[in-house]
């Protein structure tokens, strides 16, 4: 899902420090909102897939999300202000992101929730590899250690030597790779368009992409499933707003590690609601992935 849209956006120089003073206490409620919405959307996504096809869930999410986003669009100058000089890049980014979201929702119905979220956190590892392959970045000791930790963590979680990689695990890893490509493109877009415009075009493009596939598998949702669809639309739209607000008050090196709390929180939700077990190798693999992410953050802070 495009969970890191605003993580790479920063204001330059001392003016940024004056306009948006670092304050963990002010950022904490927004980080809490992000975490709550992301855990809830994981549960809602699984519940909705019990009755509806993923294509239909994603289409309803985008259309309802547009309606929910409209007050923010209006507050930021209306539809006219959403114009973009780089619209083709929005389209390309959201084609990739749509495929990644599809895989993420599909994996929710196939493997334990904690596995989906833990494998999602390999996204920064894939982003680092993509930066080396396509952006010409050099492999230093920090980056190499981060990649090794991340890949070792994935190995412990999927355990291919014992039973092979399951279809759900492969789909979750492919979704994480897709999110990494999406984030790499978003880094470029945030230099040209604001957060609301990026979310607006995400919803517009993905509504267009999913219309025909959704109609092909359409079935009228029951009342209970309508409730879950509304939850998905709300959480999927405003979780990103919470993250953007958190980054107004605290540095990314403070906010991003707190996002790692999604793994134990989702594991707890899976255990309480679906009785999903969490074994020691799963915990160790997750810790290695998080260590890899922390090394990436340390490398970024040193370079800054």
Secondary structure, DSSP 8 states (H G I E B T S, - for coil): --TTTTTT----HHHHHHHS---HHHHHHHHHHHHHHHHHHHHHHHHHHTTS-HHHHHHHHHHHHHHHHHHHHHHTT-GGGG--TTHHHHHHHHHHHHHHHHHHHHHHTTS-HHHHHHHHTTHHHHHHHHHHHHS-----HHHHHHHHHHHHHHHHHH-HHHH---HHHHHHHHHHHHHHHHHHHHHHHTTTS-HHHHHHHHHHHHHHHHHHHHHHT-----HHHHHHHHHHHHHHHHHHHHHHHHHHHS-HHHHHHHHTHHHHHHHHHHHHHH-----HHHHHHHHHHHHHHHHHHHHHHHH-
